Amino acid sequence: MSVDDRTRLNLHRKLEAVLGAQEADTLMAHLPPVTWQDVATKDDLRVLSSDLRAEIAKSVDRQTRWMVTFICAWSAVVVTAVRLLF
């Protein structure tokens, strides 16, 4: 059974009749604001974590390659400048 806004409203009204307004509000506040299909599961988080780790590894690799290339190029410029001065 899917839970929609109408079902939640009916539940709130029934709780209000049985428990009272404040207690019904408190109990409803502890329910997720969306349907259970919209709540992330541990499997969803594992997949997201795996994707994120791969993306970070790719970014670190790309940054490392760029830094090594930059350092080599800068070193070549410095060596050339020193040779020209002496």
MARZALO-251036 format. One line per 4 residues: number of its first residue (from 1); their letters; for each residue z, x, y of N, C-alpha, C. Coordinates in Angstrom, 3 decimals, padded with zeros to 6 digits. Each point is the difference from the previous one (the first is absolute). Example, Ala and Ser with C-alpha at 12.3 -4.5 7.8 and 13.67 -1.06 7.14 Angstrom:
1 = as = 007.800/013.190/-005.690/000.000/-000.890/001.190/000.000/000.900/001.200 ~ -000.720/-000.350/001.050/000.060/000.820/001.190/000.730/-000.770/001.090 $
//
This chain:
1 = msvd = 000.000/000.843/-001.187/000.000/-000.843/001.187/000.000/000.882/001.241 ~ -000.931/-000.278/000.888/-000.038/000.788/001.225/000.899/-000.645/001.053 ~ 000.664/000.871/000.739/000.927/-000.475/001.030/-000.706/000.083/001.345 ~ -000.128/-001.150/000.647/-000.599/-000.018/001.330/001.041/-000.497/001.006 $
5 = drtr = -000.422/-000.131/001.242/000.937/-000.416/001.053/000.592/-001.384/-000.261 ~ -000.811/-000.908/-000.538/000.489/-001.349/-000.272/001.096/000.032/-001.072 ~ -000.199/000.802/-001.034/000.992/000.124/-001.063/001.289/000.605/000.535 ~ -000.128/001.018/000.859/001.191/000.628/000.593/000.754/-000.996/000.882 $
9 = lnlh = -000.749/-000.800/000.751/000.632/-001.005/000.860/000.737/-001.044/-000.840 ~ -000.619/-000.428/-001.084/000.670/-000.966/-000.894/001.268/000.592/-000.594 ~ -000.058/001.254/-000.410/001.185/000.672/-000.532/001.098/000.070/001.059 ~ -000.373/000.344/001.228/000.986/000.094/001.085/000.660/-001.354/000.248 $
13 = rkle = -000.792/-001.048/000.008/000.558/-001.344/000.226/000.970/-000.388/-001.107 ~ -000.353/000.319/-001.253/000.875/-000.328/-001.133/001.296/000.808/000.090 ~ -000.121/001.296/000.313/001.197/000.829/000.155/000.879/-000.498/001.139 ~ -000.639/-000.417/001.072/000.734/-000.511/001.162/000.789/-001.260/-000.377 $
17 = avlg = -000.612/-000.838/-000.814/000.677/-001.235/-000.419/001.176/000.305/-000.925 ~ -000.153/001.027/-000.834/001.047/000.312/-000.977/001.066/000.920/000.588 ~ -000.425/001.049/000.696/000.930/001.034/000.462/000.409/-000.109/001.461 ~ -000.869/-000.592/000.806/000.230/-000.023/001.438/-001.014/000.897/000.699 $
21 = aqea = -000.151/-000.206/001.302/-001.053/000.688/000.755/000.188/001.514/000.046 ~ 001.210/000.447/000.331/000.234/001.440/000.139/-000.178/000.727/-001.334 ~ 000.516/-000.573/-001.066/-000.119/000.623/-001.321/-001.457/000.023/-000.466 ~ -000.737/-001.065/000.275/-001.417/-000.059/-000.363/-000.779/001.071/000.753 $
25 = dtlm = 000.289/000.143/001.299/-000.670/001.042/000.792/000.315/001.392/-000.535 ~ 001.259/000.236/-000.359/000.405/001.304/-000.522/-000.718/000.309/-001.311 ~ -000.046/-000.977/-000.885/-000.654/000.205/-001.283/-001.504/000.224/000.171 ~ -000.625/-000.765/000.856/-001.443/000.149/000.230/-000.325/001.335/000.669 $
29 = ahlp = 000.918/000.506/000.798/-000.225/001.290/000.662/-000.061/001.142/-001.004 ~ 000.570/-000.186/-001.188/-000.006/001.044/-001.024/-001.236/-000.050/-000.890 ~ -000.842/-001.001/000.167/-001.248/-000.083/-000.757/-001.072/000.809/000.721 ~ -000.950/000.548/-000.743/-001.071/000.741/000.676/-000.807/-000.943/000.885 $
33 = pvtw = -000.468/000.474/001.145/-000.725/-000.865/000.926/-001.421/-000.308/-000.458 ~ -000.450/000.622/-001.079/-001.355/-000.200/-000.509/000.084/-000.406/-001.463 ~ -001.146/-000.286/-000.573/-000.014/-000.337/-001.417/000.206/001.264/-000.819 ~ 000.396/-000.156/-001.238/000.276/001.162/-000.859/-001.254/000.810/-000.269 $
37 = qdva = -001.176/-000.614/000.116/-001.238/000.757/-000.189/-000.207/001.024/001.114 ~ 000.643/-000.210/001.148/-000.156/000.900/001.140/001.030/001.119/000.028 ~ 000.972/-000.031/-000.896/001.048/001.016/-000.031/-000.500/001.189/-000.817 ~ 000.179/001.208/000.528/-000.438/001.210/-000.699/000.878/000.255/-001.217 $
41 = tkdd = -000.626/000.415/-001.081/000.729/000.334/-001.217/000.147/001.508/-000.107 ~ 000.782/000.449/-000.969/000.150/001.440/-000.225/-001.333/000.627/-000.389 ~ -000.809/-000.728/-000.743/-001.328/000.509/-000.367/-000.876/000.178/001.233 ~ 000.071/-000.951/000.927/-000.752/000.128/001.254/000.429/001.252/000.754 $
45 = lrvl = 001.298/000.234/000.043/000.513/001.171/000.706/-000.397/001.297/-000.687 ~ -000.035/-000.002/-001.343/-000.435/001.194/-000.736/-001.455/000.338/000.320 ~ -000.853/-001.009/000.017/-001.415/000.218/000.313/-000.140/000.516/001.426 ~ 000.713/-000.606/000.929/-000.049/000.437/001.387/000.498/001.435/000.134 $
49 = ssdl = 001.074/000.323/-000.696/000.556/001.349/000.039/-001.003/001.008/-000.536 ~ -000.654/-000.338/-001.096/-000.999/000.883/-000.597/-001.166/000.220/000.962 ~ -000.489/-001.076/000.611/-001.095/000.109/000.962/000.411/000.843/001.199 ~ 001.216/-000.205/000.477/000.485/000.738/001.160/000.140/001.481/-000.305 $
53 = raei = 000.529/000.328/-001.183/000.131/001.410/-000.391/-001.368/000.682/-000.051 ~ -000.996/-000.685/-000.551/-001.358/000.559/-000.083/-000.561/000.227/001.400 ~ 000.223/-000.956/000.872/-000.511/000.119/001.370/000.681/001.150/000.741 ~ 001.303/000.139/-000.180/000.729/001.095/000.642/-000.476/001.335/-000.544 $
57 = aksv = -000.180/000.102/-001.317/-000.478/001.249/-000.603/-001.373/000.374/000.553 ~ -000.872/-000.996/000.148/-001.334/000.263/000.545/000.100/000.477/001.452 ~ 000.864/-000.622/000.778/000.166/000.383/001.405/000.587/001.400/000.139 ~ 000.985/000.329/-000.831/000.602/001.336/000.045/-001.037/001.048/-000.386 $
61 = drqt = -000.803/-000.285/-001.006/-001.054/000.923/-000.423/-001.003/000.229/001.130 ~ -000.429/-001.083/000.639/-000.953/000.104/001.105/000.602/000.788/001.163 ~ 001.268/-000.243/000.316/000.661/000.722/001.086/000.147/001.486/-000.338 ~ 000.350/000.307/-001.240/000.155/001.392/-000.412/-001.329/000.741/000.100 $
65 = rwmv = -001.075/-000.616/-000.459/-001.328/000.626/000.103/-000.371/000.249/001.456 ~ 000.276/-000.963/000.857/-000.320/000.155/001.416/000.806/001.153/000.607 ~ 001.293/000.066/-000.319/000.849/001.058/000.553/-000.448/001.375/-000.479 ~ -000.331/000.141/-001.280/-000.461/001.290/-000.528/-001.295/000.404/000.682 $
69 = tfic = -000.927/-000.937/000.144/-001.268/000.290/000.679/000.248/000.414/001.444 ~ 000.868/-000.715/000.689/000.308/000.323/001.387/000.630/001.389/000.122 ~ 000.956/000.304/-000.877/000.677/001.299/000.057/-000.987/001.125/-000.279 ~ -000.879/-000.183/-000.979/-001.006/001.034/-000.296/-000.940/000.198/001.189 $
73 = awsa = -000.460/-001.086/000.595/-000.904/000.104/001.144/000.705/000.651/001.186 ~ 001.230/-000.408/000.259/000.754/000.576/001.110/000.267/001.487/-000.235 ~ 000.302/000.355/-001.231/000.229/001.411/-000.335/-001.268/000.807/000.223 ~ -001.144/-000.550/-000.367/-001.275/000.692/000.222/-000.252/000.199/001.488 $
77 = vvvt = 000.325/-001.009/000.804/-000.169/000.129/001.458/000.915/001.091/000.545 ~ 001.246/000.025/-000.428/000.960/001.007/000.480/-000.445/001.394/-000.427 ~ -000.398/000.180/-001.242/-000.451/001.308/-000.488/-001.226/000.452/000.789 ~ -000.944/-000.885/000.228/-001.195/000.349/000.770/000.381/000.387/001.419 $
81 = avrl = 000.898/-000.740/000.621/000.426/000.307/001.366/000.685/001.359/000.054 ~ 000.838/000.318/-000.963/000.703/001.283/-000.025/-001.001/001.132/-000.189 ~ -000.976/-000.176/-000.875/-001.037/001.043/-000.203/-000.810/000.230/001.249 ~ -000.290/-001.062/000.732/-000.787/000.160/001.237/000.798/000.722/001.084 $
85 = lf = 001.318/-000.192/-000.009/000.837/000.636/001.016/000.208/001.483/-000.286 ~ -000.029/000.402/-001.243/000.286/001.399/-000.337/-001.208/000.709/-000.419 $
//
